[in-house]
């Protein structure tokens, strides 16, 4: 409980007396004591002090009025005037000026030294701070136990709601409410996100950024706390720990699911083994599934993207893949993946595959989605019965072996000279033969691109100007993406 001016007056050992002041003013909190005989104490006041003086420099009414005005200007909680030294009574000008400024005036008898008042205030303020510190430790302990209870983020936010005496919520960057308490609380999600992105202050409810590895991933929101707002920084850190744990768990699952899908796509495992290994991820062989494949020039967000409702997400071959459950709108899932990867900057490409049943259906949908993705930036729908996709998906056509032979000279050159011929060829084919686009994408001069293309033609014995050769090189590059 904060120390009030009434508490200082109530102590019988001090023997203080209220000379002038409204009853409501006695509820003013006293932050500290300030003893001064300066004519202008303002530089040394910050507000909330009980100012103690004997009026040594206030011998004239004008000086007395001016002193009171300066103390009131700094929003002191009260004026304690020591009598029996410079003045036998508190000057009338001091009382009149204090009444006009609504500043309580307290008479301090000669027998009470200022140090006694100072010590009383200091002891009570420190006692209050110690009590608050002990309460804060208890609140920290309550929040930590809630998080470790096994009920996770929901229990943490429920405990925070009880501590604050106000509704609390965790909101991710996409407007999803991850936890809220009480359960029925209504939140203006769009308003909160807009204010948070604009870093607007003074808004209600408050939105505090939550970071994982120096990246904002969510906001801890609360309406105006009725108490214990000091606990919020610790609550933010605990929310960050929980979200980091979730992110690490999701990244691990994505890698595992990606490994199984990669083995299925490349023919390393058959349908029965794939069914067994994908079952823990909720992918059932009798259901229809469609795949969405997304890639970006910056792979930074592949593992950190939030989970998609109605989908299993996986990562392999520098792509973020969503295996959609029956009835999940593919276009909406593609839009969400595109939006997430776009947050990290750079070009984002997304492809949507068709709906098929069984493990082989997953494989075919993947090739459709992958081929659609390679057509360029943005969201691309599949092209039904694509010949190139059929060739890539076929286990009977030795396309990968042929691709290795076609691209071997480029791989050998790159390995021997730390070169980028294969990367340049991929970028050139993806850019539909635009040297300028390749130069921008690889951050090199256009003449460097042209020189590399000449090397590619010389080493492979194929001309990029001939349609037949370009088709062979395109198929080789496409097949090489899936090559183990």
Secondary structure, 3 states (H helix, E strand, C coil): CCCEHHHHHHCCCCCCEEEECCHHHHHCECCEEEECCCCCCHHHCCCCEEEEECCCCCCCHHHHHHHHHHHHHCCCCEEEEECCCCCCCCCHHHHHHHHHHCCCEEEECCCCCHHHHHHHHHHHHHHHHHHHHHHHHHHHHHHHHHHCCCCHHHHHHHHHHHHHCCCEEEEECCCCEEEEECCCCCCCHHHHHHHHHCCCCCCCCEEEEEEECCEEEEEEEECCCCCCHHHHHHHHHHHHHHHHHHHHHHHHHHHHHHHHHHHHHCCCCCHHHHHHHHHHHCCCCCCEEEEEEEEECCHHHCCCCCCCCCEEEEEECCEEEEEECCCCCHHHHHHHHHHHHHCCCCCEEEEECCCEEHHHHHHHHHHHHHHHHCCCCEEEECCCCCHHHHHHHCCCCCHHHHHHHHHHHHHHHHHHHCCCHHHHHHHHHHCCCCHHHHHHHHCCCHHHHHHHHHHHHHHHCCCCCCHHHHHHHHHHHHHHCCCC
